């Protein structure tokens, strides 16, 4: 039986704090009648305070189980589901990739928003892995855009490479981060290819287009009557490796052929 067409709504999350790049929800959000909300992971904690009834599809959830947003991958429970980026589990792969390029790496800087729970989860996993490999981690606390420049002062002369954990604060200050890391001659590892297109050295992570496509499939299932709590959280299946050879040359780094051979996009 065909379903009646749904009304469409454009829902504003009320903007964001420009210093911290976190979303602000308008007080009336819980009164807006919608069938499903599709959002990136950063907005989920705020949405959890607003509704436990309206289905929420996370298009780019970093680690929904680790952050306590769902009960399990197989059976989320509640009103939240969607594909997961599983960034926490990818921390090891990213660190291994960086060590392929820099086998002698012993001191690693980490740039992460201390006010973003998912970033802290990835940071914790990264620290544990680094310890087993004999890599010392330096991670100055940043919570606002104004904390980024002092962080690079902390890195100066004390780290050999930089691991950046992406979030809206990082996204909003990408130019400053890339410029500062290159000026400090720090090879920088990101989780998104766009950062590498912007001048970063290398990135490894899920294909965002594929993740949004899968989020659309979740949304369709929910609009057809499926319960979000019964739709398993799917993990990424398509990953992308981006390398910026222009940046590598400027930093005096030679990318091993074995790494170049695996790249999905090489920027020259």
N, C-alpha and C positions, 0 to 999 in steps of 0.2 A: 504494500500500500504506500502510495506516495505521501511524503510528509508535506505539511503546509509550509510555504516559504517563511523563513525567519526574518524578523525585522533586523536591521543592521544598526549598530550603535558605534559611535566614536567616543571612546572613554579616555578622558585625560587623567593622567596620574598626578596632575597638579604641579608639574615642573620638577626642578631639582635644585639642590643647594649647589651653587657654582663652585664653592671651595672644596666640598667633599664629593661632589658629583653623585650624591645619593638621591633617590626619588622622594618627592613629597606628595602624599595623597591628600586630596581635598576631603573635608569632613563628610561631604555628602556621597562619597563613593559607594558606601554600603547601601544607599537608597537607589542607585542606578540599576534598572532592570536589564540584565544581560543574561545570555545563555551560557557563555563561556568566556574566560579571560585568557588571552595568550600573551605571555610576557617573557622577558629575559630573566635570568636567575636573580639579578640584583634586586628586583622588585618584590620577590616572593616573601621575604620576612615581613614587609609592610602589608602585603595583601593578606597574609595569615592573621594579622591583627584585625583586618576589616571584615573578612568573611571566611566561614568554614563550610559554606553551603555551595556557593557558585563554583563550578568546575574551573580549575586553573591548569593550563597547559604551559609547562616551562619549555621554552624553545632552546635555551642554552643554560641548563642547570649544571653547575660545576660538580657538585657531589651532594645530591639531595638526601641520601641516606646519612652520610657523615654529618651534614648540617642539621639533621633532625626534621627535615621537611616532609619526609615520607618514612613509613615503617620499614620497607624493604624494597628491593628492586623488583622482585617477583610479584609482590602484592602491596602496592603503595598505601592503600587504605586512605580514608579521608577524601579530600576534594582535589588533590594535586597529583599530576602525572606528567609524562612527557619524556623526550629523549634526554639523556645525561651526557655531558662532556667528559665526565670521569677524570677531571684534571688532577685530582689527588693521585690516582693510579698512574697517570702519565708523567708524574714528576721524575720517576726513575729513568724512563726512556729519554726524557729531555737531558737529564744530567749525563747519561751515557753518551748521548749525541755530542754534548759539549766536550766530553773527555776524549772522544774520537778525534776531535779537531785540536784539542789541547791536552795531550796525554800526560803532561807534567803538571796539570792544574792542581793546586793545593789550597788556594784561597779564593773563595767565591763570594761575591756580593749579591744580595737579594733585595729587590725593590718590590714591596708589597704593601697594600693598604691595610693597616692594622685595624681599621674600622670595618673591614669586610670579612665576614666569618669564613667564607669559602677560601679566601686568600690565606687565612690563618691555618686552615686545614691542609692546604697544599704546602705551606711553609713548614708545618710540623713534619709532614712526610719527607720533604726535601732535606730537612736537618738530620733526620734519622738515617737516610740513605747516605748523605754526605759523610756522616760520622763513620759509617762502615767502610768508606772508601778513603778515609784519611784526609778529607777535604774540610777545611775550616770555613764556616759561614759567618759573614758579617751582614746583619740585617737591621739597619737603623729604622726606627719607627716613623712611618709617615701616615698621616690622617687627612692632610689638606694639601693643596697645591703648593702652599708656602713651605712645606716640609721637604720638597724634592731637591731644591738646590743645596740645603744643608746636608742632605743624605749623600750627595756626590762629594761633598767635602770630606765626609767620613770614609768614603770609598778610596779617596785619593791616596795612591801609594800603598794601599793596604790590601787590595784585591786584584786578581788577574783576569777576571771575567765577571759578567753581570747576568743574573737570572731574573727576568721581569715577570711578575705574576699579574696578568691583565685584569682590569676591572674598569668601571667608568672613570675613576680618578686617573688611572693610567691613560685611558683613551683620550681624555680631555687634555692631557699634557704630553702627548706623544712626541711632538716636535721638540719640546724642552728635554725630554728624556733621551731621545736619539742624539740630539746635538751635544748634550753633556757627556754621554757615554763615548761618543766618537772623539770629542775633544780630549777626554781622559784616556783615549786609546784603549777602551774596554770593549772586548768582543761581547756582544749582547745577544742573549737567547730570549725569544718571545714565544707566545703561544698562538699568535695569529699572523698569517701571511701579510696582511696589510701593514703591520709594523715593519716588516722587512722591506716592503715596497717603499716605505717612508724613510729608509736609511739604516734600519737595524741589520745585524749580520745574518741571523738565522732564526727560523721558527719551525715549530712542529706542533701539530694539533689537529683536531677533527675538522672536516670540511663543513663550514657554516651553512652553505647552501643546502647541503644534504640534511643538516640538522633541522633547518626551517621547513624543508619539504616533509620531513617526518613529523614535525609538530603540526603541520597542516593535516596530516593523516589522522593524528590523534584527535584533532578538533572535529574532523568529519565524523569519526566514530562516536564522539560524545554527542554531537548534534543529532546523531541517528539513534541515540538512546543508551549508549554504553555508559557505565559508571566509571569515573576516573580512578577510583580506588581499586578497581579490578583490572585496570589496564597496566601491564608490567612496564617498568621503566626500561627503555632500550638503551644499550650502550652504543657508542659510535662504531661504525664499521669502515668509514672512509677517512683517511688521514692525509695531511698535506705537509710536505717538507719544502720550505722556501729558503733560498740562499742568495745573498746579495754579494756578488763577486766584486763589485765596485767598492763596497765597504771593506771587504776582506783585503783587497789590494791596498787601500788607504791605511789599514791597520797593520799591514805587513804580515798577514796570515795566509797560509797556503791551505786550502780546503782539500783534504784527501780525496783521491779519485773514487774511493769506495762510497764516500758520502755524496759526492756530486752525482754519482750514478743513480742514487736513490731519490734525488730531488725531483719534485713535481714542477717546480718553477725556479729557474736561475736568472737572476737579474744582473745584467752586465752593463 
